[in-house]
Amino acid sequence: MASKPLPGWVSFSTSGAGGVFAWLFIHPVNTTAIRMNLASLQNPGKQLSLVQFFKKTVATDGFMSLYSGLDAGIWRQVFYASSRYGLFQVFRDTLTKYQEVGFFSRLGLATAAGGMAAYISCPCEVSLVRMSNDATLPAAERRNYKGVMDCGMRIAREEGVTAFWRGSTPFVCRACLVGATQVATYDQFKAMFEGFGVKGQMNQISSAMAAGLCYSITTMPFESAKNRMASQKPDPATGKFPYTGTVQTITKVAGAEGMASLFNGFAPYYLRCGGHTVLMFLTVEWLQKKYRGQ
C-alpha cells in the first residue's frame, strides 16, 4: 500500500535538512573536486591524481582549507536541496492523484524540479565556487572573501547582481540532468531493487549509489562549464569573458585541452555525488518516517 502523500512543508523541510546534514561531510570532497577541475586551467591536458592533489592541498593550505565556503555550501543546500527534492515529491504526489507515475513521468517531474531549484539557488552556487577555489589562486588574484555575506555583497557591488546568474545556464542544465539522473533514477532504482527483494537501508544505499553514478557521468561536463563560468575574470586587455555559454565553454575546453579535461576531478566529484546522495536520502527517509510515526 502506497504511503499517504506528505504535506508540502514536510517534503521541503526534510529535503533541506537532509541536504545540509549530508553536506557537512561532503563539503571537503566538493572543494577538492572544484579545485581539481579548475586546476586544469593552469595545467592544460594534464590528468591530476586525486590522492596526490589531496595530499598537496592539505600540506600547502591545511585540511581546514577544504572547508572554505562551507557557509555558502550550507545556504546552497537550504535553497537547492529543499526545492529540488521537495518540489519533486509535491509534483509526484499531485500527479499520483490522476494517474500512475511511471519512469518517464518521474523523469519529467524531476527535470523540472531540478531546473527550478537551480535557478533559485544560483547566488549561493556562485558564492560556493568562488570561496572554495579562492585559496588556490595566486595571491594577486585572490578575492579574499571573509564569508558568504561578504562574498555576496561584493559580487553585487563590484560586478552587479546579474553576476550571480553568470553561468546559470550550465548550472540549470546540470540541475535538470541531476533531477533526471539522480532524483528520478533513485525513485526508480528503489522500486526496481524492491522487486528483487532488496529492502530497507540496503535498498536506499544501493539505489543512491547507482543514482549517484548515473548523474556523475552525465553531469560532469556541465559541472566543469559551470565552475569555469562562475570563477572566470574578464580579459584585462579586451574586458571580455573567455566563456560565454554552456555549449561554447564545453566546446572551447574540449578543443583546447581535450575532452578528458572536462572530467578532471571526476573521482572526488563521484565521491561527492554518490556520498551526498546516500547521506541525503537516508536522512530524508529517516525524517519522513519519523513524521509518519513509523
SVG drawing of the C-alpha trace seen along z (x, -y; Angstrom):
<svg xmlns="http://www.w3.org/2000/svg" viewBox="-7 -48 60 59">
<polyline fill="none" stroke="black" stroke-width="0.4" points="0.0,0.0 1.4,-3.4 2.2,-5.9 -0.1,-8.8 1.4,-11.9 3.2,-14.3 2.3,-17.9 4.4,-20.2 6.2,-21.8 7.4,-18.4 8.7,-17.5 10.6,-20.8 11.9,-20.9 13.1,-17.3 14.8,-17.6 16.6,-20.7 17.6,-19.2 18.9,-16.0 20.9,-18.1 22.5,-20.2 23.4,-17.2 25.0,-15.4 26.9,-18.5 28.7,-18.8 30.5,-15.5 30.8,-16.1 32.0,-19.7 35.8,-18.8 35.2,-16.4 33.4,-19.1 36.1,-21.6 38.7,-19.1 36.6,-18.4 36.2,-22.1 39.9,-22.8 41.0,-19.8 38.6,-20.7 39.8,-24.4 43.4,-23.3 43.3,-22.2 43.3,-25.8 46.9,-26.1 47.7,-22.5 46.0,-22.1 45.8,-18.5 47.3,-17.1 45.4,-14.4 45.6,-15.0 45.8,-12.3 43.2,-12.6 45.5,-11.3 48.4,-13.4 46.2,-16.5 44.6,-16.0 48.0,-15.5 49.4,-18.6 46.4,-20.7 46.5,-19.6 50.3,-20.1 50.1,-23.6 46.9,-25.1 45.9,-22.7 43.0,-20.4 40.6,-23.1 41.1,-24.9 38.9,-22.2 36.1,-23.7 36.4,-27.1 33.0,-28.2 31.1,-25.9 28.6,-28.6 27.9,-29.1 27.5,-25.4 25.0,-25.1 22.9,-28.0 23.0,-26.3 21.5,-23.2 18.9,-25.2 17.6,-26.5 18.7,-23.9 18.2,-20.6 14.9,-21.6 13.5,-22.9 14.9,-20.1 13.6,-17.1 10.7,-18.9 9.3,-20.1 9.7,-16.6 7.8,-15.0 5.0,-17.6 4.8,-17.2 4.8,-13.4 2.2,-13.2 -0.1,-15.6 0.3,-13.6 -0.4,-10.3 -4.0,-11.6 -4.7,-11.5 -2.6,-8.7 0.0,-6.0 3.5,-7.6 5.9,-5.7 9.6,-6.2 9.1,-8.8 6.7,-10.8 9.3,-10.7 11.9,-11.8 9.9,-14.8 8.9,-15.9 12.4,-15.6 13.9,-17.5 11.5,-20.4 12.1,-20.4 15.9,-20.4 15.9,-23.3 13.6,-25.5 15.7,-24.7 18.9,-25.6 17.7,-29.0 16.6,-29.8 19.9,-28.9 22.3,-30.4 23.6,-33.2 24.7,-30.5 26.3,-28.4 28.4,-31.2 29.5,-32.1 30.3,-28.5 32.6,-28.1 34.3,-31.5 35.0,-30.8 36.0,-27.1 38.7,-28.0 39.9,-31.4 42.8,-30.0 44.3,-28.2 44.7,-31.4 47.9,-33.4 48.0,-35.9 47.5,-38.9 44.3,-37.3 42.6,-36.3 39.4,-38.0 39.8,-37.1 36.2,-36.9 35.5,-37.0 32.4,-34.9 29.3,-34.2 27.6,-37.5 30.8,-39.4 31.1,-37.4 27.5,-38.0 27.7,-41.8 31.0,-42.2 29.8,-40.4 26.6,-42.5 28.6,-45.7 31.6,-45.1 30.1,-43.1 26.3,-43.7 23.5,-41.4 23.4,-39.7 26.8,-38.2 25.1,-35.8 23.4,-34.2 26.6,-34.2 27.0,-30.6 23.4,-29.9 22.7,-28.1 25.2,-25.3 24.1,-25.1 20.4,-24.9 21.2,-22.4 23.2,-20.4 20.5,-20.6 17.9,-19.4 20.2,-16.4 20.7,-15.9 17.0,-15.8 16.6,-13.3 19.6,-11.1 19.6,-11.4 16.1,-12.0 14.1,-10.2 16.6,-7.2 16.8,-7.0 13.0,-6.7 13.1,-4.2 16.0,-2.1 14.2,-1.9 11.2,-0.3 13.4,1.9 15.5,3.2 12.5,3.8 11.2,6.0 14.4,8.0 13.7,8.4 16.2,5.7 14.5,3.7 15.3,1.2 18.5,-0.7 20.3,1.7 17.7,0.7 18.3,-3.0 22.1,-2.8 22.2,-0.7 19.7,-3.0 21.5,-6.1 24.9,-4.9 23.5,-3.7 21.8,-7.0 24.9,-8.9 27.0,-7.1 24.4,-7.8 24.3,-11.5 28.0,-11.9 28.9,-10.7 26.1,-12.6 26.6,-16.0 30.4,-16.3 30.9,-18.3 28.2,-20.7 29.8,-20.9 33.2,-21.8 31.5,-24.5 29.6,-25.9 32.8,-26.1 34.8,-27.9 32.0,-30.4 31.4,-31.1 35.1,-31.7 36.2,-33.5 37.6,-37.0 37.4,-39.4 40.5,-39.7 42.5,-42.8 43.1,-43.9 39.6,-43.4 37.4,-43.3 35.6,-40.3 35.0,-37.0 36.5,-33.9 33.4,-31.8 30.0,-33.0 27.7,-30.0 27.4,-26.3 28.0,-24.8 30.7,-27.4 32.5,-26.6 32.3,-22.8 33.4,-23.1 36.3,-25.5 37.7,-23.5 37.4,-20.2 39.0,-21.7 41.9,-23.4 42.6,-20.8 40.9,-17.6 37.6,-16.1 39.1,-14.3 39.8,-17.7 36.1,-18.1 36.3,-15.1 39.2,-16.4 38.3,-15.8 35.8,-13.0 36.9,-10.8 36.1,-13.4 33.1,-14.5 31.6,-11.0 32.5,-10.7 30.7,-13.9 27.7,-12.9 27.4,-9.4 28.2,-10.2 25.8,-13.2 23.1,-11.1 23.4,-8.3 23.6,-10.6 20.9,-12.9 18.3,-10.3 19.0,-8.2 18.4,-11.3 15.3,-12.4 13.8,-8.9 14.5,-8.7 13.0,-12.1 9.9,-11.4 9.4,-8.0 9.6,-9.8 7.0,-12.3 4.7,-9.4 5.3,-7.8 6.9,-4.7"/>
</svg>
